[in-house]
């Protein structure tokens, strides 16, 4: 599938970030994005959602952190009732 990583598609390559902390200072020139972006084939796009949980184990009291990743084809999502409208308004 085509990669639609937020950092790469919205702010440019991670190498363009300079400075400390979230956001940094971006020095890349975004005035002409047409030279960077290629057309995206919707049939190859997946929506990635992570579900993260914290659970306390009953006997030891230790805390367990888990991550479950869901990858759903965009074509499957648009067939669900009301989902396209909710995605467009997000």
VENDA-V714175 format. One line per field, one symbol per residue. ss: DSSP state (a for helix, b for strand, c for the rest). phi: phi as a letter, one per 30 degrees, with the letter a starting at -180 (. if undefined). Layout:
# VENDA-V714175
ss: ???
phi: ???
This chain:
# VENDA-V714175
ss: cccccaaaaaaccaaabbccccccbbccccccaaaccccccaaacbbbbbbbbbbbccccccbbbbbbbbbbbaaaacccccaaaaaaac
phi: .ddbdedddcbjdddddbjcidjhcccdccdbdddcdcecdedccbccbcccbcbcdddcidcccbbbccccdeddddddeidedddddd
